[in-house]
Amino acid sequence: MAHDALSATPHLLGFITELDFDQAEEEFPGIGSFYEHCGRKPNTFLELVWQFEDALAAATRDARHRGVHGSRM
């Protein structure tokens, strides 16, 4: 992942910032890419995790919905 641009001016405030994304990826695979593509950048890592988890849950619901309803079409 290209951290150079993010590392120069960290946006996330708090104990965990963009500088820690390598470690964050170990616990939350894909969170760095998710952050790079966020339309609304969160202010803290906790907000980022909430957005990331919500997006994963929505994708799971959508996939489950398509699987159930897609079989009838």
Rosetta blueprint (number, residue, H / E / L):
1 M L
2 A L
3 H L
4 D H
5 A H
6 L H
7 S H
8 A H
9 T L
10 P L
11 H L
12 L L
13 L E
14 G L
15 F L
16 I L
17 T L
18 E H
19 L H
20 D H
21 F H
22 D H
23 Q H
24 A H
25 E H
26 E H
27 E H
28 F L
29 P L
30 G L
31 I H
32 G H
33 S H
34 F H
35 Y H
36 E H
37 H L
38 C L
39 G L
40 R L
41 K L
42 P L
43 N L
44 T E
45 F H
46 L H
47 E H
48 L H
49 V H
50 W H
51 Q H
52 F H
53 E H
54 D H
55 A H
56 L H
57 A H
58 A H
59 A H
60 T H
61 R H
62 D H
63 A H
64 R H
65 H H
66 R H
67 G H
68 V H
69 H H
70 G H
71 S L
72 R L
73 M L
